[in-house]
Structure formats: C-alpha cells, structure tokens
Amino acid sequence: MEMIKTAKGREALSDRASLSMSERRILILCDGKRSRQEIVSWLGKGALLVMDRLFEQGYLAIARSVPPARPAVATEAPLIAVDSVPEPTGAPLSQFS
C-alpha cells in the first residue's frame, strides 16, 4: 500500500519546527510510489508506528490508483463526401485477386 502526503503534510514539511526528524523523513519518502514495506525496509519497523501516527493525524493518506483515462470512442461513423470517393481506374477487380 502506497502512502502520499496530504496538504497538511506538505505544509508541515515547509515548517521545520512542527515535525521530528523521523516524521519528516517518512513524509518525504511517502510520495505515492513507495510502499509501506519498502519504507520500513529502509528505516526499520519503528517507521510503521510513525506512519500510522502521521496517517491518524492527517499528514498522510492512502494513495488511490486511478485507472488511465480511456480514449474517446466515436459514436457515429464519419461521413464521406461523394466528391472524395476516387473514380474507378478501369482495371477489373478480378485482376487484384
């Protein structure tokens, strides 16, 4: 599960006095790309408690994966002007078989 900083978390990072060094470190690493397990492997099991506390206090949120947008699908076939249809060349169709 990936965690991301909330607006409160980003604001707290700009105010150096409001967080401990371990809280700052975890907020910086929680960018929505790294899993909790990855961060714990780097910082130790104590990081889980800090992450949980930051989550409860509103500094962190669970990253929600958003499915990629689908391309727009045309509902109608485009109209072709009669003038743009090429004239027959005179070669019989059986020649191209």
Summary of the structure (lengths in Angstrom):
residues: 97
radius of gyration: 28.7
end to end distance: 58.2
largest distance: 84.8
contacts: 187
relative contact order: 0.18
helix: 47%
strand: 12%
